[in-house]
Amino acid sequence: MPAPQHLNFITGNKNKLAEVQAILDGVIELRSENVDLVEIQGTVEEVTFDKARRAAEAINGPVLVEDTCLCFKAMNDLPGPYMYTLPSLSLRLHASNEQLTNPSPTSNSKWFHLALGPQNLHKLLSGFDDKSAQAVCTFGYCAGSGQEPILFQGRTDGKLVESRGPTNFGWDSCFEYEGKTYAEMEKREKNEVSHRGKALEKLKAWLAANKA
């Protein structure tokens, strides 16, 4: 399968778009499309595969989609791909009525993360000695409608900590890698070690190997 001349990255998140653009700069033309997609329940690989297929059908062209999850060893890898799904009633009570009824359409943090926020996310592991976490990013590329998606995955081991650094990008301020949270790192430093950066390096290698 030859690599495309451009990719339509399906996201409405400006921070995520900027990060992906920085990593893929000079590699391929990246365009942005904000398409509302229904997400199935399943493993992160199953969710990403289905999302890529649906997105390619929706725009009838080459797409790149992403699914990111945070897995806690103490909770048998939960919340995993459900980091941004509808929380239980008890969690929803932590969010204000305004947040629940009018969530920001540009926010990366959806229901589960919205209910706790980066300042309180570490409390999920307050009853466990093991604070280890794994950040997982899975990109899905689909050449077009009816084509088989290809997945590229990156993983970074770290731990869940109290929020440190800016809180404007998902759970970056709560995930610590070798003494620094993602939010405390310079952008280039984060991109070199992050789950997203690792996944995109695999995509870059595939694009280079399949260049027309």
Backbone as a printed PyTorch tensor [residue, N CA C, xyz], in Angstrom:
tensor([[[  0.8440,  -1.1960,   0.0000],
         [  0.0000,   0.0000,   0.0000],
         [  0.8850,   1.2540,   0.0000]],

        [[  0.8100,   2.0950,  -1.0380],
         [  1.6370,   3.3010,  -1.0880],
         [  1.1900,   4.3350,  -0.0600]],

        [[  2.1370,   5.0890,   0.4510],
         [  1.8210,   6.1370,   1.4180],
         [  1.0830,   7.2770,   0.7170]],

        [[  0.1650,   7.9510,   1.4150],
         [ -0.5850,   9.0530,   0.8060],
         [  0.2620,  10.3210,   0.7080]],

        [[ -0.1990,  11.2840,  -0.0700],
         [  0.4780,  12.5750,  -0.1870],
         [  0.1130,  13.4980,   0.9680]],

        [[ -1.0410,  13.2590,   1.5630],
         [ -1.4710,  14.0410,   2.7190],
         [ -2.3320,  13.1700,   3.6170]],

        [[ -2.5200,  13.6270,   4.8510],
         [ -3.3710,  12.9200,   5.8030],
         [ -4.3810,  13.8800,   6.3980]],

        [[ -5.6080,  13.4160,   6.5660],
         [ -6.6360,  14.1730,   7.2660],
         [ -6.6720,  13.6760,   8.7080]],

        [[ -6.1370,  14.4760,   9.6210],
         [ -6.1110,  14.0880,  11.0280],
         [ -7.4490,  14.4530,  11.6510]],

        [[ -8.1560,  13.4490,  12.1520],
         [ -9.4980,  13.6540,  12.6980],
         [ -9.3970,  14.0400,  14.1660]],

        [[ -9.5030,  15.3310,  14.4370],
         [ -9.4630,  15.8200,  15.8120],
         [-10.0530,  17.2180,  15.8810]],

        [[-10.6350,  17.5310,  17.0190],
         [-11.1050,  18.8820,  17.2800],
         [-10.2900,  19.5170,  18.3880]],

        [[ -9.1880,  18.8570,  18.7690],
         [ -8.3580,  19.3080,  19.8780],
         [ -7.1400,  20.0530,  19.3440]],

        [[ -7.0760,  21.3430,  19.5860],
         [ -5.9980,  22.1620,  19.0190],
         [ -4.6340,  21.8090,  19.6100]],

        [[ -4.5820,  21.4120,  20.8880],
         [ -3.3030,  21.0350,  21.4910],
         [ -2.7580,  19.7530,  20.8650]],

        [[ -3.6410,  18.7870,  20.6940],
         [ -3.2350,  17.5210,  20.0820],
         [ -2.8030,  17.7460,  18.6320]],

        [[ -3.5530,  18.5700,  17.9090],
         [ -3.2150,  18.8640,  16.5200],
         [ -1.8290,  19.4990,  16.4220]],

        [[ -1.5500,  20.4750,  17.2880],
         [ -0.2570,  21.1580,  17.2640],
         [  0.8820,  20.1890,  17.5590]],

        [[  0.6510,  19.2710,  18.4900],
         [  1.6870,  18.3080,  18.8520],
         [  1.9750,  17.3480,  17.7000]],

        [[  0.9270,  16.8470,  17.0720],
         [  1.1030,  15.9270,  15.9480],
         [  1.7490,  16.6460,  14.7660]],

        [[  1.3530,  17.8890,  14.5180],
         [  1.9530,  18.6640,  13.4330],
         [  3.4480,  18.8620,  13.6590]],

        [[  3.8310,  19.1210,  14.9120],
         [  5.2450,  19.3380,  15.2360],
         [  6.0690,  18.0790,  14.9800]],

        [[  5.5190,  16.9300,  15.3340],
         [  6.2440,  15.6690,  15.1780],
         [  6.3240,  15.2420,  13.7140]],

        [[  5.2650,  15.5270,  12.9480],
         [  5.2310,  15.1140,  11.5390],
         [  5.6970,  16.2090,  10.5840]],

        [[  6.1730,  17.3160,  11.1270],
         [  6.6090,  18.4340,  10.2930],
         [  7.7010,  17.9940,   9.3190]],

        [[  7.4980,  18.2850,   8.0490],
         [  8.4630,  17.9220,   7.0290],
         [  8.3470,  16.4920,   6.5360]],

        [[  7.4310,  15.7360,   7.1170],
         [  7.2610,  14.3270,   6.7370],
         [  6.0930,  14.1580,   5.7780]],

        [[  4.9650,  14.7850,   6.1220],
         [  3.7640,  14.6630,   5.3020],
         [  2.8600,  15.8560,   5.5630]],

        [[  2.0820,  16.2470,   4.5690],
         [  1.1240,  17.3290,   4.7410],
         [ -0.0170,  16.8330,   5.6240]],

        [[ -0.2620,  17.5640,   6.7000],
         [ -1.3050,  17.1720,   7.6460],
         [ -2.4350,  18.1870,   7.6100]],

        [[ -3.6240,  17.7070,   7.3180],
         [ -4.8190,  18.5440,   7.3430],
         [ -5.6760,  18.1230,   8.5230]],

        [[ -6.5100,  19.0240,   8.9950],
         [ -7.3360,  18.7360,  10.1680],
         [ -8.8100,  18.6820,   9.8030]],

        [[ -9.4730,  17.6550,  10.2780],
         [-10.9170,  17.4990,  10.0890],
         [-11.5400,  17.1810,  11.4430]],

        [[-12.6240,  17.8650,  11.7690],
         [-13.3370,  17.5940,  13.0180],
         [-14.6120,  16.8360,  12.6780]],

        [[-14.5580,  15.5220,  12.8140],
         [-15.6910,  14.6570,  12.4750],
         [-16.1860,  13.9750,  13.7400]],

        [[-17.4620,  14.0820,  14.0120],
         [-18.0460,  13.4500,  15.1940],
         [-18.2670,  11.9670,  14.9020]],

        [[-17.5240,  11.1060,  15.5890],
         [-17.5950,   9.6690,  15.3400],
         [-18.1220,   8.9160,  16.5540]],

        [[-18.9790,   7.9440,  16.3160],
         [-19.4440,   7.0550,  17.3760],
         [-18.3170,   6.0800,  17.6940]],

        [[-17.9840,   5.9270,  18.9850],
         [-16.9150,   5.0140,  19.3720],
         [-17.4900,   3.7430,  19.9820]],

        [[-17.0170,   2.6190,  19.5020],
         [-17.4470,   1.3370,  20.0480],
         [-16.7480,   1.0920,  21.3810]],

        [[-17.2080,   0.1110,  22.1300],
         [-16.5150,  -0.3370,  23.3300],
         [-15.6440,  -1.5250,  22.9560]],

        [[-14.4750,  -1.5970,  23.5390],
         [-13.5490,  -2.6780,  23.2380],
         [-12.1540,  -2.3080,  23.6740]],

        [[-11.1550,  -3.0280,  23.1810],
         [ -9.7700,  -2.6890,  23.4770],
         [ -9.4050,  -1.4120,  22.7360]],

        [[ -8.2930,  -0.7960,  23.1230],
         [ -7.8830,   0.4290,  22.4450],
         [ -7.6020,   0.1650,  20.9710]],

        [[ -7.1000,  -1.0190,  20.6570],
         [ -6.8460,  -1.3660,  19.2590],
         [ -8.1500,  -1.4920,  18.4750]],

        [[ -9.1450,  -2.1340,  19.0780],
         [-10.4430,  -2.2930,  18.4150],
         [-11.1210,  -0.9460,  18.2110]],

        [[-11.0360,  -0.0830,  19.2220],
         [-11.6510,   1.2410,  19.1370],
         [-10.9950,   2.0640,  18.0270]],

        [[ -9.6680,   2.0490,  17.9780],
         [ -8.9410,   2.8270,  16.9720],
         [ -9.1890,   2.3040,  15.5620]],

        [[ -9.1860,   1.0010,  15.4020],
         [ -9.4300,   0.3740,  14.1020],
         [-10.7970,   0.7910,  13.5690]],

        [[-11.8160,   0.6930,  14.4210],
         [-13.1730,   1.0340,  13.9980],
         [-13.3010,   2.5260,  13.7130]],

        [[-12.6580,   3.3430,  14.5330],
         [-12.7130,   4.7870,  14.3420],
         [-12.0840,   5.1900,  13.0080]],

        [[-10.9500,   4.5660,  12.6710],
         [-10.2840,   4.8720,  11.4030],
         [-11.1700,   4.4940,  10.2170]],

        [[-11.8040,   3.3450,  10.3090],
         [-12.6820,   2.8810,   9.2330],
         [-13.8600,   3.8340,   9.0460]],

        [[-14.4860,   4.2380,  10.1560],
         [-15.6400,   5.1400,  10.0860],
         [-15.2380,   6.5190,   9.5440]],

        [[-14.0780,   7.0060,   9.9760],
         [-13.6210,   8.3240,   9.5350],
         [-13.3360,   8.3340,   8.0370]],

        [[-12.7040,   7.2770,   7.5370],
         [-12.3990,   7.1900,   6.1080],
         [-13.6730,   7.1690,   5.2770]],

        [[-14.6870,   6.4920,   5.7920],
         [-15.9740,   6.4570,   5.1030],
         [-16.6390,   7.8300,   5.1300]],

        [[-16.4850,   8.5350,   6.2550],
         [-17.1480,   9.8310,   6.4220],
         [-16.5950,  10.8940,   5.4760]],

        [[-15.2780,  10.9060,   5.2630],
         [-14.6950,  11.9470,   4.4110],
         [-14.2480,  11.4130,   3.0550]],

        [[-14.3350,  10.0930,   2.8880],
         [-13.9640,   9.4450,   1.6260],
         [-12.5400,   9.8140,   1.1930]],

        [[-11.6120,   9.6220,   2.1200],
         [-10.2190,   9.9360,   1.8310],
         [ -9.3080,   9.3860,   2.9060]],

        [[ -8.0000,   9.6090,   2.7810],
         [ -7.0400,   9.0800,   3.7520],
         [ -7.1330,   9.7950,   5.0950]],

        [[ -7.2300,   9.0330,   6.1610],
         [ -7.4080,   9.6280,   7.4850],
         [ -6.3900,   9.0870,   8.4840]],

        [[ -6.1700,   9.9010,   9.5010],
         [ -5.3820,   9.4980,  10.6590],
         [ -6.2240,   9.7890,  11.8880]],

        [[ -6.4510,   8.7750,  12.7110],
         [ -7.2020,   8.9560,  13.9490],
         [ -6.3180,   8.5220,  15.1090]],

        [[ -6.7030,   8.9370,  16.3030],
         [ -5.9100,   8.5850,  17.4750],
         [ -6.8130,   8.2110,  18.6380]],

        [[ -6.3600,   7.2460,  19.4110],
         [ -7.0290,   6.9300,  20.6710],
         [ -5.9490,   6.8100,  21.7400]],

        [[ -6.1190,   7.5420,  22.8100],
         [ -5.1390,   7.5640,  23.8910],
         [ -5.7760,   7.0520,  25.1670]],

        [[ -5.0160,   6.2670,  25.9120],
         [ -5.5480,   5.7770,  27.1770],
         [ -4.4730,   5.7750,  28.2530]],

        [[ -4.9240,   5.7630,  29.4830],
         [ -4.0490,   5.7310,  30.6440],
         [ -4.4110,   4.5030,  31.4580]],

        [[ -3.4230,   3.6470,  31.6980],
         [ -3.6650,   2.3620,  32.3620],
         [ -2.9470,   2.3140,  33.7070]],

        [[ -3.6810,   1.9880,  34.7680],
         [ -3.1050,   1.8940,  36.1030],
         [ -2.9250,   0.4290,  36.4760]],

        [[ -1.7090,   0.0430,  36.8140],
         [ -1.4170,  -1.3510,  37.1540],
         [ -2.2430,  -1.8100,  38.3420]],

        [[ -2.4140,  -0.9370,  39.3300],
         [ -3.1540,  -1.2980,  40.5400],
         [ -4.6200,  -1.5830,  40.2540]],

        [[ -5.1260,  -1.0850,  39.1280],
         [ -6.5290,  -1.2670,  38.7570],
         [ -6.6610,  -2.1830,  37.5420]],

        [[ -5.6730,  -3.0650,  37.3640],
         [ -5.7070,  -4.0070,  36.2350],
         [ -5.8750,  -3.2950,  34.8960]],

        [[ -5.1280,  -2.2150,  34.7330],
         [ -5.0600,  -1.4230,  33.4930],
         [ -6.2830,  -0.5580,  33.2190]],

        [[ -7.1780,  -0.4280,  34.1740],
         [ -8.2510,   0.5540,  34.0420],
         [ -7.6790,   1.9400,  34.3510]],

        [[ -8.3120,   3.0380,  33.8710],
         [ -9.4980,   3.1030,  33.0170],
         [ -9.2430,   2.7830,  31.5440]],

        [[ -7.9650,   2.7350,  31.1370],
         [ -7.6800,   2.3280,  29.7620],
         [ -8.4000,   3.1620,  28.7250]],

        [[ -9.0200,   2.5230,  27.7260],
         [ -9.6930,   3.2620,  26.6630],
         [-10.9450,   3.9950,  27.1270]],

        [[-11.3410,   3.7850,  28.3860],
         [-12.5500,   4.4420,  28.8910],
         [-12.2260,   5.6780,  29.7080]],

        [[-11.0100,   6.2080,  29.5250],
         [-10.5900,   7.4080,  30.2410],
         [-11.5190,   8.5720,  29.9720]],

        [[-12.0920,   8.6210,  28.7820],
         [-12.9230,   9.7510,  28.3970],
         [-14.3690,   9.3590,  28.1340]],

        [[-14.8510,   8.2950,  28.7980],
         [-16.2350,   7.8890,  28.6140],
         [-17.0800,   8.3330,  29.7860]],

        [[-18.3910,   8.1690,  29.6500],
         [-19.3380,   8.6240,  30.6570],
         [-19.0780,   7.9630,  32.0050]],

        [[-18.8450,   8.7480,  33.0720],
         [-18.5560,   8.1830,  34.3700],
         [-19.8120,   7.7530,  35.1030]],

        [[-19.6120,   7.0980,  36.2300],
         [-20.7290,   6.7080,  37.0810],
         [-21.3260,   7.9500,  37.7230]],

        [[-22.4950,   7.8060,  38.3130],
         [-23.1670,   8.9300,  38.9400],
         [-22.3100,   9.5400,  40.0330]],

        [[-21.6210,   8.6970,  40.8150],
         [-20.8040,   9.2190,  41.9090],
         [-19.6890,  10.1220,  41.3930]],

        [[-19.1020,   9.7760,  40.2450],
         [-18.0660,  10.6200,  39.6720],
         [-18.6600,  11.8910,  39.0930]],

        [[-19.8230,  11.7870,  38.4940],
         [-20.4490,  12.9530,  37.8780],
         [-20.7710,  14.0150,  38.9160]],

        [[-20.9740,  13.6260,  40.1510],
         [-21.3020,  14.5820,  41.1930],
         [-20.1460,  15.5310,  41.4790]],

        [[-18.9230,  15.1560,  41.0940],
         [-17.7670,  16.0090,  41.3150],
         [-17.6980,  17.1390,  40.2960]],

        [[-18.4220,  17.0080,  39.2120],
         [-18.4130,  18.0400,  38.1860],
         [-19.5830,  18.9870,  38.4110]],

        [[-19.3970,  20.2460,  38.0340],
         [-20.4660,  21.2150,  38.1990],
         [-21.5630,  20.9580,  37.1760]],

        [[-22.7650,  21.4930,  37.4670],
         [-23.8700,  21.3480,  36.5210],
         [-23.5160,  21.9850,  35.1820]],

        [[-22.8020,  23.1130,  35.2150],
         [-22.4170,  23.7990,  33.9900],
         [-21.4830,  22.9370,  33.1620]],

        [[-20.5170,  22.2600,  33.8210],
         [-19.5780,  21.4020,  33.0960],
         [-20.2880,  20.2270,  32.4490]],

        [[-21.2590,  19.6650,  33.1550],
         [-21.9290,  18.4730,  32.6540],
         [-22.9140,  18.7830,  31.5360]],

        [[-23.5760,  19.9300,  31.6430],
         [-24.5850,  20.2560,  30.6410],
         [-23.9980,  20.9930,  29.4450]],

        [[-22.8540,  21.6970,  29.6580],
         [-22.2320,  22.4420,  28.5730],
         [-20.7340,  22.1870,  28.5020]],

        [[-20.3230,  20.9290,  28.2610],
         [-18.8950,  20.6500,  28.1490],
         [-18.3080,  21.3380,  26.9330]],

        [[-17.0590,  21.7860,  27.0390],
         [-16.3990,  22.4630,  25.9310],
         [-16.1990,  21.5100,  24.7660]],

        [[-16.6450,  21.8590,  23.5620],
         [-16.4810,  20.9730,  22.4070],
         [-15.0310,  20.8320,  21.9810]],

        [[-14.1460,  21.7560,  22.4150],
         [-12.7450,  21.6840,  22.0190],
         [-11.8800,  21.0430,  23.0780]],

        [[-12.4960,  20.6270,  24.1800],
         [-11.7080,  20.0440,  25.2660],
         [-11.3480,  18.6070,  24.9680]],

        [[-10.0970,  18.2270,  25.2690],
         [ -9.6610,  16.8420,  25.1050],
         [-10.2650,  15.9710,  26.1860]],

        [[-10.5890,  16.5860,  27.3160],
         [-11.0570,  15.8330,  28.4600],
         [-12.5680,  15.7040,  28.4180]],

        [[-13.0570,  14.5170,  28.1960],
         [-14.4860,  14.3050,  28.1220],
         [-15.0080,  13.8520,  29.4710]],

        [[-16.0200,  12.9730,  29.4820],
         [-16.7600,  12.7170,  30.7100],
         [-15.9380,  12.2280,  31.8970]],

        [[-15.2190,  11.1430,  31.7800],
         [-14.5210,  10.5730,  32.9310],
         [-13.5010,  11.5640,  33.4780]],

        [[-12.6960,  12.1090,  32.5950],
         [-11.6680,  13.0550,  33.0060],
         [-12.2800,  14.3580,  33.4730]],

        [[-13.3780,  14.7780,  32.8530],
         [-14.0670,  15.9960,  33.2440],
         [-14.5430,  15.9190,  34.6780]],

        [[-15.0470,  14.7610,  35.0910],
         [-15.6160,  14.6130,  36.4210],
         [-14.5840,  14.8010,  37.5240]],

        [[-13.3420,  14.4250,  37.2680],
         [-12.2880,  14.5510,  38.2740],
         [-11.3910,  15.7550,  38.0200]],

        [[-10.9960,  15.9640,  36.7890],
         [-10.0680,  17.0280,  36.4650],
         [ -8.6470,  16.6430,  36.8310]],

        [[ -7.6470,  17.3050,  36.2480],
         [ -6.2570,  16.9530,  36.5210],
         [ -5.8600,  17.1270,  37.9780]],

        [[ -6.5040,  18.0690,  38.6800],
         [ -6.1450,  18.2880,  40.0750],
         [ -6.5400,  17.1290,  40.9770]],

        [[ -7.5350,  16.3550,  40.5770],
         [ -8.0310,  15.2650,  41.4230],
         [ -7.7850,  13.8710,  40.8640]],

        [[ -7.2040,  13.7770,  39.6840],
         [ -7.0570,  12.4750,  39.0450],
         [ -6.2150,  11.5160,  39.8790]],

        [[ -5.1950,  12.0360,  40.5670],
         [ -4.3190,  11.1770,  41.3680],
         [ -5.0550,  10.4680,  42.4980]],

        [[ -6.2100,  11.0060,  42.8930],
         [ -6.9750,  10.4110,  43.9890],
         [ -7.5440,   9.0410,  43.6270]],

        [[ -7.5950,   8.7350,  42.3320],
         [ -8.0650,   7.4140,  41.9120],
         [ -7.2130,   6.3020,  42.5090]],

        [[ -5.9200,   6.5890,  42.7460],
         [ -5.0130,   5.5740,  43.2850],
         [ -4.6560,   5.8330,  44.7410]],

        [[ -5.4360,   6.6670,  45.4130],
         [ -5.1230,   7.0090,  46.8060],
         [ -5.1590,   5.7980,  47.7290]],

        [[ -5.9290,   4.7780,  47.3810],
         [ -6.0220,   3.5840,  48.2170],
         [ -5.0280,   2.4980,  47.8390]],

        [[ -4.1250,   2.8020,  46.9000],
         [ -3.1540,   1.8070,  46.4330],
         [ -1.7260,   2.2950,  46.6650]],

        [[ -0.8480,   1.3660,  47.0090],
         [  0.5700,   1.7020,  47.1240],
         [  1.2080,   1.8570,  45.7470]],

        [[  0.7290,   1.0840,  44.8040],
         [  1.2820,   1.0930,  43.4520],
         [  0.6830,   2.2480,  42.6430]],

        [[  1.4980,   3.2290,  42.3320],
         [  1.0430,   4.3900,  41.5580],
         [  1.4680,   4.3020,  40.0880]],

        [[  2.0080,   3.1640,  39.6830],
         [  2.5230,   3.0440,  38.3150],
         [  1.4000,   3.1480,  37.2870]],

        [[  1.7400,   3.7450,  36.1690],
         [  0.7680,   3.9470,  35.0900],
         [  1.4720,   3.7850,  33.7500]],

        [[  0.7150,   3.4290,  32.7620],
         [  1.2470,   3.3440,  31.4040],
         [  0.3690,   4.1770,  30.4810]],

        [[  1.0000,   5.1000,  29.7790],
         [  0.2980,   5.9060,  28.7870],
         [  0.4000,   5.2030,  27.4380]],

        [[ -0.7310,   5.0340,  26.7830],
         [ -0.7750,   4.2970,  25.5200],
         [ -1.4370,   5.1650,  24.4500]],

        [[ -0.7810,   5.2840,  23.3130],
         [ -1.3340,   6.0320,  22.1910],
         [ -1.3820,   5.1310,  20.9670]],

        [[ -2.5330,   5.0590,  20.3380],
         [ -2.6910,   4.2340,  19.1430],
         [ -3.2360,   5.0910,  18.0060]],

        [[ -2.4620,   5.2050,  16.9380],
         [ -2.9150,   5.9040,  15.7390],
         [ -3.4160,   4.8830,  14.7330]],

        [[ -4.4660,   5.2580,  14.0360],
         [ -4.9900,   4.4110,  12.9810],
         [ -4.9750,   5.1570,  11.6580]],

        [[ -4.3830,   4.5520,  10.6440],
         [ -4.3870,   5.1330,   9.3020],
         [ -5.2750,   4.2890,   8.4040]],

        [[ -6.1530,   4.9510,   7.6590],
         [ -6.9950,   4.2520,   6.6880],
         [ -6.9440,   5.0350,   5.3820]],

        [[ -6.6210,   4.3380,   4.2950],
         [ -6.4180,   4.9830,   2.9940],
         [ -7.7070,   5.5240,   2.3890]],

        [[ -8.8370,   4.9690,   2.7810],
         [-10.1010,   5.4270,   2.2230],
         [-11.2130,   4.4510,   2.5240]],

        [[-12.4030,   4.7680,   2.0730],
         [-13.5710,   3.9260,   2.3220],
         [-13.3480,   2.5070,   1.8030]],

        [[-13.6200,   1.5270,   2.6560],
         [-13.4780,   0.1350,   2.2700],
         [-12.0800,  -0.4320,   2.4270]],

        [[-11.1250,   0.4070,   2.8500],
         [ -9.7430,  -0.0460,   3.0210],
         [ -9.5050,  -0.5330,   4.4570]],

        [[ -8.4970,  -1.3780,   4.6200],
         [ -8.1600,  -1.9300,   5.9310],
         [ -7.2600,  -0.9520,   6.6960]],

        [[ -7.6610,  -0.5380,   7.8980],
         [ -6.8220,   0.3690,   8.6860],
         [ -5.5240,  -0.2950,   9.1500]],

        [[ -4.5060,   0.5220,   9.3540],
         [ -3.2190,   0.0920,   9.8910],
         [ -3.0010,   0.8360,  11.2010]],

        [[ -2.5370,   0.1350,  12.2320],
         [ -2.3530,   0.7360,  13.5490],
         [ -0.8790,   0.9420,  13.8790]],

        [[ -0.6140,   2.0210,  14.6360],
         [  0.7280,   2.3550,  15.1110],
         [  0.6050,   2.7270,  16.5860]],

        [[  1.2880,   2.0070,  17.4460],
         [  1.0840,   2.1940,  18.8860],
         [  2.3830,   2.5160,  19.6190]],

        [[  2.2760,   3.4240,  20.5850],
         [  3.4000,   3.7720,  21.4420],
         [  2.9920,   3.6870,  22.9000]],

        [[  3.9230,   3.2680,  23.7470],
         [  3.6520,   3.1320,  25.1830],
         [  4.7860,   3.7630,  25.9890]],

        [[  4.4150,   4.4520,  27.0670],
         [  5.4010,   5.0290,  27.9750],
         [  5.0070,   4.7030,  29.4080]],

        [[  5.9450,   4.1280,  30.1600],
         [  5.6990,   3.7900,  31.5610],
         [  6.0430,   4.9720,  32.4560]],

        [[  5.1900,   5.2160,  33.4350],
         [  5.4180,   6.3000,  34.3830],
         [  4.6150,   6.0570,  35.6370]],

        [[  4.1670,   7.1330,  36.2710],
         [  3.3120,   6.9710,  37.4440],
         [  2.3650,   8.1530,  37.5740]],

        [[  1.2820,   7.9130,  38.2830],
         [  0.2740,   8.9410,  38.5130],
         [  0.6720,   9.7440,  39.7440]],

        [[  0.7180,  11.0590,  39.6110],
         [  1.1370,  11.9300,  40.7070],
         [  0.1540,  13.0920,  40.8420]],

        [[  0.3140,  13.8550,  41.9280],
         [ -0.4710,  15.0730,  42.0690],
         [ -0.0930,  16.0310,  40.9440]],

        [[ -1.0550,  16.8050,  40.5080],
         [ -0.8820,  17.6870,  39.3600],
         [  0.2750,  18.6720,  39.5510]],

        [[  1.1550,  18.7150,  38.5430],
         [  2.2640,  19.6760,  38.5260],
         [  2.4160,  20.2180,  37.1100]],

        [[  2.4860,  21.5300,  37.0070],
         [  2.6220,  22.1480,  35.6950],
         [  1.2780,  22.5780,  35.1300]],

        [[  1.2720,  23.1620,  33.9370],
         [  0.0350,  23.6180,  33.2970],
         [ -0.9830,  22.4810,  33.1590]],

        [[ -2.2530,  22.8320,  33.2880],
         [ -3.3170,  21.8130,  33.2620],
         [ -4.2000,  21.9280,  32.0200]],

        [[ -3.6470,  22.4760,  30.9400],
         [ -4.4710,  22.7320,  29.7480],
         [ -4.3980,  21.6400,  28.6910]],

        [[ -3.7490,  20.5010,  29.0200],
         [ -3.6340,  19.4370,  28.0170],
         [ -3.8910,  18.0900,  28.6910]],

        [[ -5.1820,  17.7490,  28.7780],
         [ -5.5610,  16.4420,  29.3210],
         [ -4.9430,  16.1640,  30.6730]],

        [[ -4.3360,  14.9680,  30.8130],
         [ -3.7430,  14.5690,  32.0930],
         [ -2.2240,  14.6980,  32.0950]],

        [[ -1.6680,  15.5630,  31.2440],
         [ -0.2180,  15.7610,  31.1810],
         [  0.3840,  16.1510,  32.5300]],

        [[ -0.3600,  16.9220,  33.3170],
         [  0.1810,  17.3990,  34.5920],
         [  0.1740,  16.3300,  35.6760]],

        [[ -0.4610,  15.1900,  35.4080],
         [ -0.5790,  14.1180,  36.4050],
         [  0.2880,  12.9070,  36.0850]],

        [[  0.8260,  12.8440,  34.8840],
         [  1.6120,  11.6820,  34.4660],
         [  3.0920,  12.0240,  34.5340]],

        [[  3.8100,  11.3290,  35.4210],
         [  5.2340,  11.6040,  35.6300],
         [  6.1080,  10.5530,  34.9630]],

        [[  7.1170,  11.0390,  34.2390],
         [  8.0950,  10.1610,  33.6000],
         [  9.4840,  10.6120,  34.0190]],

        [[ 10.1830,   9.7420,  34.7290],
         [ 11.5520,  10.0100,  35.1800],
         [ 11.6890,  11.3740,  35.8510]],

        [[ 10.8080,  11.6260,  36.8280],
         [ 10.9310,  12.8150,  37.6670],
         [ 10.2130,  14.0570,  37.1990]],

        [[  9.6940,  14.0580,  35.9780],
         [  8.9590,  15.2030,  35.4580],
         [  7.6000,  14.7660,  34.9400]],

        [[  6.5900,  15.6020,  35.1630],
         [  5.3180,  15.3380,  34.4970],
         [  5.4570,  15.8040,  33.0500]],

        [[  4.6000,  15.2770,  32.1960],
         [  4.6030,  15.7420,  30.8050],
         [  4.4700,  17.2680,  30.7460]],

        [[  3.6190,  17.8100,  31.6350],
         [  3.3480,  19.2460,  31.6160],
         [  4.5670,  20.0750,  31.9970]],

        [[  5.4970,  19.4830,  32.7450],
         [  6.7070,  20.1970,  33.1600],
         [  7.8040,  20.1500,  32.0950]],

        [[  7.6310,  19.3330,  31.0850],
         [  8.6550,  19.1750,  30.0550],
         [  8.5150,  20.2180,  28.9530]],

        [[  9.6490,  20.5410,  28.3240],
         [  9.6030,  21.3200,  27.0920],
         [  8.9340,  20.4530,  26.0260]],

        [[  8.3190,  21.0880,  25.0460],
         [  7.5700,  20.3410,  24.0370],
         [  8.4330,  19.3010,  23.3250]],

        [[  9.6460,  19.6880,  22.9530],
         [ 10.5210,  18.7600,  22.2450],
         [ 10.8900,  17.5760,  23.1410]],

        [[ 11.1570,  17.8630,  24.4140],
         [ 11.5030,  16.8090,  25.3660],
         [ 10.3560,  15.8160,  25.5200]],

        [[  9.1520,  16.3420,  25.6530],
         [  7.9850,  15.4670,  25.7950],
         [  7.7950,  14.6070,  24.5510]],

        [[  7.9050,  15.2130,  23.3860],
         [  7.6700,  14.4730,  22.1470],
         [  8.6660,  13.3420,  21.9320]],

        [[  9.8560,  13.4590,  22.5300],
         [ 10.8690,  12.4150,  22.3800],
         [ 10.5900,  11.1920,  23.2430]],

        [[  9.8330,  11.3720,  24.3340],
         [  9.6190,  10.2560,  25.2710],
         [  8.1630,   9.8270,  25.3910]],

        [[  7.2520,  10.6240,  24.8670],
         [  5.8340,  10.3570,  25.0930],
         [  5.2970,   9.1960,  24.2730]],

        [[  4.1940,   8.6610,  24.7330],
         [  3.4790,   7.6030,  24.0240],
         [  3.0640,   8.0590,  22.6300]],

        [[  2.6530,   9.3160,  22.5120],
         [  2.2430,   9.8400,  21.2050],
         [  3.4450,   9.9540,  20.2680]],

        [[  4.5490,  10.4550,  20.7930],
         [  5.7510,  10.5720,  19.9840],
         [  6.2420,   9.2270,  19.4810]],

        [[  6.1970,   8.2100,  20.3420],
         [  6.6470,   6.8670,  19.9600],
         [  5.7530,   6.2730,  18.8710]],

        [[  4.4450,   6.4750,  19.0080],
         [  3.5170,   5.9570,  17.9960],
         [  3.7470,   6.6420,  16.6510]],

        [[  3.9810,   7.9540,  16.6850],
         [  4.1820,   8.6870,  15.4380],
         [  5.5200,   8.3570,  14.7830]],

        [[  6.5160,   7.9670,  15.5680],
         [  7.7810,   7.5240,  14.9770],
         [  7.5580,   6.2590,  14.1440]],

        [[  6.6750,   5.3900,  14.6150],
         [  6.3450,   4.1810,  13.8530],
         [  5.6000,   4.5400,  12.5680]],

        [[  4.7030,   5.5250,  12.6680],
         [  3.9970,   5.9900,  11.4740],
         [  4.9860,   6.5910,  10.4750]],

        [[  5.9160,   7.3960,  10.9580],
         [  6.9160,   8.0100,  10.0850],
         [  7.7500,   6.9500,   9.3630]],

        [[  8.1090,   5.8990,  10.0860],
         [  8.8880,   4.8140,   9.4770],
         [  8.0820,   4.1210,   8.3860]],

        [[  6.7820,   3.9270,   8.6330],
         [  5.9200,   3.2850,   7.6310],
         [  5.7730,   4.1820,   6.4010]],

        [[  5.5920,   5.4760,   6.6180],
         [  5.4590,   6.4060,   5.4980],
         [  6.7230,   6.4070,   4.6360]],

        [[  7.8860,   6.3820,   5.2980],
         [  9.1530,   6.3820,   4.5640],
         [  9.3320,   5.0970,   3.7630]],

        [[  8.9280,   3.9760,   4.3580],
         [  9.0950,   2.6750,   3.7000],
         [  8.1280,   2.4880,   2.5360]],

        [[  7.0100,   3.2240,   2.5700],
         [  5.9840,   3.0460,   1.5370],
         [  5.8130,   4.2830,   0.6590]],

        [[  6.8240,   5.1270,   0.6490],
         [  6.7610,   6.3440,  -0.1470],
         [  6.6890,   6.0110,  -1.6290]],

        [[  5.7470,   6.6470,  -2.2950],
         [  5.5510,   6.3630,  -3.7270],
         [  6.7130,   6.8860,  -4.5570]]])
